[in-house]
Amino acid sequence: MTRRRLTPTDDAGAVSVFVIGLVLVLMVVAGLVVDGGRAINARSALADDAEQAARAGANQIDENRLRTAGDVTIDPAAARRAAGEFLTVRGYGPEQVTVEADANEVHVSLTRVVPTQLLSLIMINDFTVDGEATARAAVGIVTELPEGAP
């Protein structure tokens, strides 16, 4: 039995395939870092906007009920309007916003599609992120936190 000696040209291209595979894996990891960070930032921004819109809505007190009965309640129609106006100014469309309000609280839900930059190379073109918040009218605060409290 004769053995053939390997020459440097017998494995030509094996390293190229390995390098291409390694580059693709590194691009996917970079995409997860970059686009994942964008999704996290978008979720944080949505939660912040939802909180501010809910607060704007919860500030809409039913003044007639307050003056006649002394009850502090939210005017639901005015609350929905105030939250919606706040979000319109911030650039949200009606399809991205859900505002629910009753006499006790205002709940805001937001949705946004965040396009990807690097993950589009592997056919992940966008992320859908959500944010929500609820606010109530706060009254009757008569004491402060003790000194040194967080």
N, C-alpha and C positions, 0 to 999 in steps of 0.2 A: 504494500500500500504506500503510495507516494503522497507526501504532504506538500501542499502548495503553500508557499510562503506569502503572507499578506503584504501587500505594498500599500503605501500611503494613499493611493487612489481607490482602494477597495471600499472605504467607508465615506467617500465623498458625499457631502450633503447632509449627513446625519447631524452634524452640529448646527447647520442652518435650520433644520426643522425644530430642533430643541430651542434655538434662540427665538424663532418666530413664536413658538408656543409660550416661551417665557415672557416675551414682550406682550402678547395678548393677555396673559394672566395679570401682568403688572398694570396694563391699561384698565382692566376690569376693577382691580383693587383701587386704582386712582379714581376711577369713576364712582365707586362706592363712597370714597372719601369726599370727593368734590360734590357730587350730586346728593349724597346723603346729608352733607352739611347744608346744602341749599334747602333740602326738604325740612330739616330741623329748624333752620332760620325762618322759613315760611310758616311752619306750625306755630312758632313763638309769636310771630307778627300777627297771625290770625287770632290767637288767644288774646293778645293784647288789644286788638281792635274790637273783638267781641266783648271784652270786659268794659272797655270805654263806652261802647254803644249801649250795653246793658245799664251802665251807670247813668248815661244820658236819658235813657227811658225811665229808670227808677226815680229820677228827679222830677218827673211829671206828676205832681201830687194833685189829687182831686180837691181843688180849693173849696168848692161848694160844700162838699161833705165835711171838710175840715172846719169850716165856719159854722155849719149848722149842727153837726153832731160831735165835733171834736175828734173825729177819727182820722187818722193819717192813712190814706189809701192811695194807690196809684190809679191815675186815669189811663185805662188800657189803650184807648185809641190814640191819645196824645203820646203815650210811651212808645207805641209802635211807630208812630210818625217820627218822633225825635230820634229813635235808634236808626230808623231807615235813612233819615236825612244825614246823620253822622256818617253812616257807612257809604252813602252815595258820594259824599265829599271825599272820602278816603279811596274812592275808585272801584267800589264793589258794584257789580250788576245785580239785578233782581234775582237772577238764577243762582247766585252764590249765597244769598242771604235768607235766613228764616228767623223771624222775630215773633215770639209768643209773649203775650202780656195779660195779666189779670190784675185784680186789685191788690195782690200781695207781692208779686215779683215779675221781673222781666227776664226772659231767657232768649239769648241770641246764639244762633249757630251759623258758622261760615264755612264755605268750601272753596278751595282754589286748586287749580291744576298748575303744577310747577313743571316746566319743561326741563329735560335733562340735557347735559352737555356731552359728557363722555360716555354715559351708559347707552346713549342712542347708537353707539357702535355695535352693541349686542341686542338691538331692537327693543330696548326699554326707553320709550320716548318721553314719558312724563310720570309724575307722581301726583296723586290726589291727596291733599292734606285738609284736615278739618280742625276747627277751633270752636269752642263754645264757652259761654259764661252765663251766670245768673246773678242778678242784683235785686236787692230789696231796699225799700226806703227805710233808713235807719233814723230813729228818733228816740229821745229820752235818755241820751247819754249824759249821766250826771256825775260820774266819777272819772278820775284819771288813773292811769296805771301807776303803781307804786314806783318810787324813784329807783332806777337801776333795772327795771323790768325790760325785757327785750321788746 
